[in-house]
Amino acid sequence: MNFSNVTELLGTFYPETQLKQFLDALGFHGKPRLPRDSTNAHLLRHDLGIEIIFTGERYLDQPMREYPEGALVFECISFYGAKDSDFSRFDGPLPHALEFGLTLKQLSSVFGQPAFFDEELALARWDLPQHAVFANFDREGCSDVYSFQTPVTDA
């Protein structure tokens, strides 16, 4: 399965056809459900190195469009590199032709200076027109998790 263009699905809601087909191809059958007292539903494929987050439409900070009441919106997808103990390494093409192991400097040459960087958290964010890109870095300063999310609103 090609994940290089998965960012085009961000902001869609279940059960829109393309999103449903994407989830079915990953082995997720049936409607995602928000756990009681939660704003997010997490779909995990530890074996593939993928985490998907849906957010209830009323909990979105910055809706990308109008949603039906109660819609579950595809807000974020994360791809894990080999160093995360809970997930297998994602093996496939990443959006923006990214690779695991890139440094902040290398990623900045692709996306420009990050909109957010926290050295202590080892986390950077770039705000692109249609979505945000997050990179988590290991102790050596190399990217080991990428997340792609609907646009971010700084509080």
N, C-alpha and C positions, 0 to 999 in steps of 0.2 A: 504494500500500500504506500502511496506517495503522500507524504505529509508536507511537502514543500509549499503547498498553497492552502494549508489548513487555516491560515489567518483570515481567509475570505469568509469562513463560516462564523467567525467571532461576531457576536451580536444577534445571531439567529436564535430561534427558540424552538423547543420541542413541541410538536412533531413536524416541523418544516421538513420537506422531503430530503433535501441534500444533507441536513444534519442527521436525520433519522438513518439514511443510508450509510453515513460515516460511522455512526454508533453501531449499527448492525454489523458492518464490516469488522469492527473491533471486538465484536462478540457481546455487546451490550444490547440486550433485547428488553423491551418494555420501557415505560416512562421512568425517567429519573425521579427520585422522590426526595423532598427536603426532610431531613430528620426533624423530629419535634424540637421546637425552640431553636431552630437554626435558620440562617439566611442562605446557606449554601449546601449543595449536594455534590459530593466528590465521587467520581467514577475512577477506579484505579485498575490499571493493568501492570502490576509489578513485573510480570514476565516480559513485558514489552518496553518498560521504562517510561510509561505514560500516565499522567494524571490529568483528569478533565474536571473543571469546576463549572457548575451551573449555579446561577443566583436567581432568586425569586425576583420578578420584575419590580416589585415595590421596594426592594432593597438596593437597587442599582443607584450608584452615585451619579452617573452620567449616562442615561439611556441613549442608545444610538438611534432609536426610533420609537414609535408607539408600539406597545405590546398589549395583548389581551390581558385582562385581569387574571392573576395567578400564573402567568407564563413563567417557565423556567428557561432562562437565557444563558446560552453558552458564553461564559465570560472569560475563561482562561484555560489554556492547555500548557502543561509542563512536560519537558523531555529531560530525562535523567541520564547523566554520564555514568561511567563505570565506578565512580568512587562513592556513590550513595549505597549504603548497605541494604536499604529496604527495596530498592528497585534494581532490576537488571539494566544493563546499558542499552539505551535506545540505539537501534541499528537501522538507520534509514536516512534519507535526505531531510534536512531541517529547513524550515523557512529561511529565506534570505541566504541560502547556501552556507549557513553557519556550520562550524565544526566544534566539537568539544576540545578544550585545551587552549582556546584563544585567551590572550591577556586583555586587560582593560585597554591598553594602548592599541592593540590590534582591532578590537571592537570599535574603539573610537574612530579609527581610520575608515570603518565601514559606515557608522551611524552618526559621527560627529561627537562632540562632548556630551556626556550623559546629563539628563535633566536631574538625576539624583544619583549620588554615590555615597555609600556608607562603608568606610574601611573596616570598621568593627564588625559589621554584619556581613562584609564581603559581598555586597549586593549593589548592582548598578541598574539604572532604568533609562531607556531612551524612549522619547515620545515621538512616534511617527504619526502621519496624518490619520490613519485608520485604526491604529492599535499601538500598544506599548510593548517594548521588548525588555525583558529582565534577564540579567545574567547573574548567577551565583558563582563565586570563585572559591577554589580550594586553598589550602595553606600556601601553595606555591604561586598563587595568583593566576591560576588557569581556570577557565570556565568549566563548570561541571554540571550545571543545570541551566536550561533556558526555559523561560516562560513567555508566552504571548497572550496578551490580555486586551480586552476592550480599552478604549482610551481612559486615562487616569485623571482624576481631579485631585489636585493637592488641596488638603484642608487648610 
